[in-house]
Amino acid sequence: MAQGRSQSRPLVVAPLLALAIALGMAKPSPAADAPGGLVSLRRVTVLVDLEHPIDPVSVEDLLARVEEALRGADPPLAIHEAVTDRIRLIVAVGPVSATTLRGFWLPLSGTYGIGSVRLAVERLVTLPGAPRPLTATVWQTERRVAGSWRTIGPETIHIVNEVLAELLDARRQVR
């Protein structure tokens, strides 16, 4: 029995290894690297989702920070509620106890903030054969956030600033 198992493993591993080598040697085309979904992006709606309350971060503060960054871009983005192009910021950072992370209780255990910050550009796209345009994410970036719950607010703001800078840099590249 053991001999039969050892003979079947190379049969499973060999195709996976060949696929990994082939994928490693394939190079993406320059068009795949270009943020084409940002071309002609001029007017947007800004949406902010804050999944868990974080002191001192609020939806209003995040919305103001995103809008300020977009208006300060070169060229600036106009912000209108009625347009279909959207910039969506999702902050999904929540409290997790050290006991949960560790798997057992210890005295003086703290609470940590763990989650992610995601910034996405959503636009209407037309697909062949589709009866109407669909909303699709045409550009996105995401960062993990982890730290002591006491310091997670400033850390989250720092990460939000990073993803906004990345969006503005990608937008400059398509000009």
SENU-17664 format. One record per residue (C-alpha): residue number from 1; x, y, z. Coordinates in pm, 1 decimal, always signed. Layout:
# residues N
<atom n="NUM" px="X" py="Y" pz="Z"/>
...
***
This chain:
# residues 175
<atom n="1" px="+0.0" py="+0.0" pz="+0.0"/>
<atom n="2" px="+267.3" py="+250.6" pz="+97.0"/>
<atom n="3" px="+452.3" py="+169.3" pz="-223.0"/>
<atom n="4" px="+140.4" py="+247.3" pz="-431.2"/>
<atom n="5" px="+109.3" py="+590.9" pz="-269.8"/>
<atom n="6" px="+469.7" py="+685.3" pz="-332.5"/>
<atom n="7" px="+431.5" py="+597.2" pz="-700.3"/>
<atom n="8" px="+119.2" py="+813.5" pz="-745.7"/>
<atom n="9" px="+270.8" py="+1130.2" pz="-595.8"/>
<atom n="10" px="+518.5" py="+1193.8" pz="-880.3"/>
<atom n="11" px="+230.5" py="+1165.2" pz="-1124.6"/>
<atom n="12" px="+45.4" py="+1446.6" pz="-942.7"/>
<atom n="13" px="+351.1" py="+1661.0" pz="-867.0"/>
<atom n="14" px="+506.1" py="+1643.9" pz="-1215.4"/>
<atom n="15" px="+218.9" py="+1822.2" pz="-1397.5"/>
<atom n="16" px="+196.5" py="+2082.9" pz="-1121.9"/>
<atom n="17" px="+572.4" py="+2140.6" pz="-1136.3"/>
<atom n="18" px="+560.5" py="+2173.9" pz="-1516.7"/>
<atom n="19" px="+274.6" py="+2424.6" pz="-1487.6"/>
<atom n="20" px="+462.2" py="+2627.7" pz="-1226.9"/>
<atom n="21" px="+772.0" py="+2639.6" pz="-1447.4"/>
<atom n="22" px="+568.9" py="+2739.9" pz="-1752.8"/>
<atom n="23" px="+390.2" py="+3015.9" pz="-1559.4"/>
<atom n="24" px="+718.9" py="+3137.7" pz="-1416.7"/>
<atom n="25" px="+871.1" py="+3169.9" pz="-1763.8"/>
<atom n="26" px="+569.3" py="+3349.6" pz="-1912.1"/>
<atom n="27" px="+605.4" py="+3725.6" pz="-1910.3"/>
<atom n="28" px="+303.6" py="+3953.1" pz="-1894.3"/>
<atom n="29" px="+252.4" py="+4182.4" pz="-2188.9"/>
<atom n="30" px="+311.4" py="+4554.3" pz="-2135.3"/>
<atom n="31" px="-61.9" py="+4608.7" pz="-2183.4"/>
<atom n="32" px="-130.1" py="+4384.9" pz="-1882.9"/>
<atom n="33" px="+81.0" py="+4615.0" pz="-1664.4"/>
<atom n="34" px="-81.3" py="+4936.6" pz="-1784.6"/>
<atom n="35" px="-371.0" py="+5063.1" pz="-1571.7"/>
<atom n="36" px="-597.4" py="+5105.3" pz="-1877.4"/>
<atom n="37" px="-910.6" py="+5132.5" pz="-1666.4"/>
<atom n="38" px="-791.2" py="+5472.8" pz="-1549.0"/>
<atom n="39" px="-781.2" py="+5624.9" pz="-1898.0"/>
<atom n="40" px="-1023.7" py="+5917.8" pz="-1933.1"/>
<atom n="41" px="-1120.6" py="+5901.3" pz="-1565.8"/>
<atom n="42" px="-1230.2" py="+6260.7" pz="-1496.2"/>
<atom n="43" px="-1543.3" py="+6255.2" pz="-1277.1"/>
<atom n="44" px="-1615.9" py="+6007.6" pz="-998.5"/>
<atom n="45" px="-1841.4" py="+5926.2" pz="-709.9"/>
<atom n="46" px="-1660.2" py="+5843.2" pz="-386.7"/>
<atom n="47" px="-1788.2" py="+5564.5" pz="-162.1"/>
<atom n="48" px="-1637.3" py="+5475.2" pz="+174.6"/>
<atom n="49" px="-1716.3" py="+5163.1" pz="+376.1"/>
<atom n="50" px="-1588.2" py="+5139.0" pz="+733.9"/>
<atom n="51" px="-1680.8" py="+4791.7" pz="+850.2"/>
<atom n="52" px="-1589.5" py="+4838.3" pz="+1220.6"/>
<atom n="53" px="-1565.6" py="+5158.0" pz="+1425.5"/>
<atom n="54" px="-1202.0" py="+5263.3" pz="+1476.6"/>
<atom n="55" px="-1104.5" py="+5556.8" pz="+1698.7"/>
<atom n="56" px="-1034.2" py="+5826.1" pz="+1575.7"/>
<atom n="57" px="-1125.7" py="+5719.1" pz="+1219.7"/>
<atom n="58" px="-1473.8" py="+5796.9" pz="+1087.1"/>
<atom n="59" px="-1644.5" py="+5758.1" pz="+750.8"/>
<atom n="60" px="-1662.8" py="+6137.4" pz="+721.0"/>
<atom n="61" px="-1286.9" py="+6175.1" pz="+784.8"/>
<atom n="62" px="-1202.8" py="+5905.1" pz="+530.8"/>
<atom n="63" px="-1438.9" py="+6055.1" pz="+272.6"/>
<atom n="64" px="-1283.4" py="+6400.6" pz="+320.5"/>
<atom n="65" px="-932.0" py="+6253.5" pz="+291.0"/>
<atom n="66" px="-1015.0" py="+6070.3" pz="-34.0"/>
<atom n="67" px="-1191.6" py="+6371.7" pz="-185.6"/>
<atom n="68" px="-903.1" py="+6603.1" pz="-91.0"/>
<atom n="69" px="-650.1" py="+6367.8" pz="-253.7"/>
<atom n="70" px="-857.6" py="+6338.5" pz="-572.0"/>
<atom n="71" px="-911.6" py="+6712.3" pz="-601.9"/>
<atom n="72" px="-537.7" py="+6767.1" pz="-547.2"/>
<atom n="73" px="-443.1" py="+6522.0" pz="-823.5"/>
<atom n="74" px="-282.9" py="+6636.2" pz="-1146.7"/>
<atom n="75" px="-521.0" py="+6675.1" pz="-1328.5"/>
<atom n="76" px="-780.3" py="+6689.4" pz="-1053.0"/>
<atom n="77" px="-1077.9" py="+6456.7" pz="-1047.1"/>
<atom n="78" px="-1420.9" py="+6614.1" pz="-1019.0"/>
<atom n="79" px="-1645.1" py="+6457.6" pz="-758.5"/>
<atom n="80" px="-2013.6" py="+6418.7" pz="-846.9"/>
<atom n="81" px="-2274.1" py="+6196.5" pz="-689.5"/>
<atom n="82" px="-2456.3" py="+6125.1" pz="-1015.2"/>
<atom n="83" px="-2172.1" py="+5973.8" pz="-1223.8"/>
<atom n="84" px="-2127.2" py="+5600.5" pz="-1277.4"/>
<atom n="85" px="-1746.6" py="+5588.9" pz="-1229.4"/>
<atom n="86" px="-1675.1" py="+5519.5" pz="-862.6"/>
<atom n="87" px="-1381.9" py="+5517.6" pz="-630.0"/>
<atom n="88" px="-1457.1" py="+5283.3" pz="-342.4"/>
<atom n="89" px="-1254.2" py="+5272.1" pz="-21.3"/>
<atom n="90" px="-1321.6" py="+4973.0" pz="+202.7"/>
<atom n="91" px="-1164.4" py="+4969.9" pz="+548.3"/>
<atom n="92" px="-1219.0" py="+4626.8" pz="+700.9"/>
<atom n="93" px="-1012.1" py="+4636.4" pz="+1018.9"/>
<atom n="94" px="-1159.6" py="+4485.3" pz="+1330.9"/>
<atom n="95" px="-1059.1" py="+4404.9" pz="+1685.9"/>
<atom n="96" px="-923.5" py="+4057.0" pz="+1758.4"/>
<atom n="97" px="-827.5" py="+3946.8" pz="+2108.4"/>
<atom n="98" px="-483.3" py="+3807.6" pz="+2177.3"/>
<atom n="99" px="-655.1" py="+3501.5" pz="+2321.3"/>
<atom n="100" px="-822.3" py="+3436.7" pz="+1986.8"/>
<atom n="101" px="-494.7" py="+3482.1" pz="+1801.4"/>
<atom n="102" px="-295.8" py="+3268.2" pz="+2041.2"/>
<atom n="103" px="-561.1" py="+3007.6" pz="+2106.1"/>
<atom n="104" px="-542.9" py="+3029.3" pz="+2485.6"/>
<atom n="105" px="-582.5" py="+3293.1" pz="+2755.9"/>
<atom n="106" px="-292.1" py="+3468.3" pz="+2928.1"/>
<atom n="107" px="-313.7" py="+3747.8" pz="+3183.1"/>
<atom n="108" px="-272.8" py="+4100.9" pz="+3044.9"/>
<atom n="109" px="-364.8" py="+3988.4" pz="+2695.3"/>
<atom n="110" px="-447.7" py="+4277.3" pz="+2465.2"/>
<atom n="111" px="-655.6" py="+4341.7" pz="+2160.0"/>
<atom n="112" px="-518.4" py="+4380.1" pz="+1810.3"/>
<atom n="113" px="-657.7" py="+4536.3" pz="+1497.6"/>
<atom n="114" px="-635.3" py="+4309.9" pz="+1193.9"/>
<atom n="115" px="-781.1" py="+4352.4" pz="+848.4"/>
<atom n="116" px="-731.3" py="+4530.8" pz="+519.6"/>
<atom n="117" px="-769.9" py="+4859.4" pz="+336.0"/>
<atom n="118" px="-885.4" py="+4827.0" pz="-25.0"/>
<atom n="119" px="-914.7" py="+5105.1" pz="-281.1"/>
<atom n="120" px="-1085.5" py="+5029.7" pz="-611.6"/>
<atom n="121" px="-1195.5" py="+5212.1" pz="-924.7"/>
<atom n="122" px="-1525.7" py="+5080.6" pz="-1058.7"/>
<atom n="123" px="-1651.7" py="+5173.3" pz="-1405.0"/>
<atom n="124" px="-1924.4" py="+5068.0" pz="-1644.2"/>
<atom n="125" px="-1792.7" py="+4826.2" pz="-1905.1"/>
<atom n="126" px="-1961.0" py="+4677.8" pz="-2208.4"/>
<atom n="127" px="-1902.4" py="+4310.5" pz="-2274.7"/>
<atom n="128" px="-1977.3" py="+4144.2" pz="-2606.6"/>
<atom n="129" px="-2313.4" py="+3973.0" pz="-2586.6"/>
<atom n="130" px="-2415.3" py="+4143.4" pz="-2261.6"/>
<atom n="131" px="-2756.0" py="+4313.8" pz="-2280.6"/>
<atom n="132" px="-2635.1" py="+4621.5" pz="-2090.6"/>
<atom n="133" px="-2314.2" py="+4767.5" pz="-1942.8"/>
<atom n="134" px="-2192.3" py="+4614.0" pz="-1617.9"/>
<atom n="135" px="-2003.7" py="+4766.3" pz="-1326.5"/>
<atom n="136" px="-1652.8" py="+4623.1" pz="-1306.5"/>
<atom n="137" px="-1346.3" py="+4687.7" pz="-1095.4"/>
<atom n="138" px="-1089.6" py="+4821.6" pz="-1342.3"/>
<atom n="139" px="-813.5" py="+4902.5" pz="-1092.0"/>
<atom n="140" px="-755.9" py="+4812.4" pz="-728.1"/>
<atom n="141" px="-498.2" py="+4788.5" pz="-456.4"/>
<atom n="142" px="-514.8" py="+4640.3" pz="-110.2"/>
<atom n="143" px="-296.7" py="+4651.5" pz="+198.8"/>
<atom n="144" px="-305.1" py="+4443.2" pz="+513.3"/>
<atom n="145" px="-331.4" py="+4621.2" pz="+846.3"/>
<atom n="146" px="-219.9" py="+4467.6" pz="+1174.4"/>
<atom n="147" px="-118.4" py="+4619.6" pz="+1503.4"/>
<atom n="148" px="-215.4" py="+4698.4" pz="+1856.8"/>
<atom n="149" px="-574.7" py="+4818.5" pz="+1880.6"/>
<atom n="150" px="-449.2" py="+5132.6" pz="+2058.6"/>
<atom n="151" px="-248.7" py="+5237.1" pz="+1749.7"/>
<atom n="152" px="-464.7" py="+5095.1" pz="+1472.2"/>
<atom n="153" px="-636.5" py="+5428.3" pz="+1394.7"/>
<atom n="154" px="-318.6" py="+5614.3" pz="+1290.8"/>
<atom n="155" px="-188.7" py="+5301.5" pz="+1115.2"/>
<atom n="156" px="-510.4" py="+5276.0" pz="+914.9"/>
<atom n="157" px="-488.0" py="+5642.8" pz="+811.6"/>
<atom n="158" px="-127.6" py="+5584.4" pz="+702.3"/>
<atom n="159" px="-233.9" py="+5287.5" pz="+486.8"/>
<atom n="160" px="-522.6" py="+5489.2" pz="+336.3"/>
<atom n="161" px="-272.4" py="+5758.7" pz="+237.1"/>
<atom n="162" px="-49.7" py="+5491.4" pz="+76.9"/>
<atom n="163" px="-328.0" py="+5343.3" pz="-136.5"/>
<atom n="164" px="-443.0" py="+5690.3" pz="-244.1"/>
<atom n="165" px="-86.2" py="+5775.5" pz="-348.5"/>
<atom n="166" px="-70.9" py="+5450.4" pz="-545.4"/>
<atom n="167" px="-394.3" py="+5537.1" pz="-729.0"/>
<atom n="168" px="-272.2" py="+5885.3" pz="-817.5"/>
<atom n="169" px="+61.7" py="+5744.7" pz="-935.8"/>
<atom n="170" px="-114.0" py="+5486.6" pz="-1156.1"/>
<atom n="171" px="-333.6" py="+5760.9" pz="-1297.8"/>
<atom n="172" px="-26.2" py="+5973.0" pz="-1384.7"/>
<atom n="173" px="+116.3" py="+5675.7" pz="-1576.5"/>
<atom n="174" px="-177.1" py="+5667.5" pz="-1821.2"/>
<atom n="175" px="-151.2" py="+6035.0" pz="-1915.5"/>
***
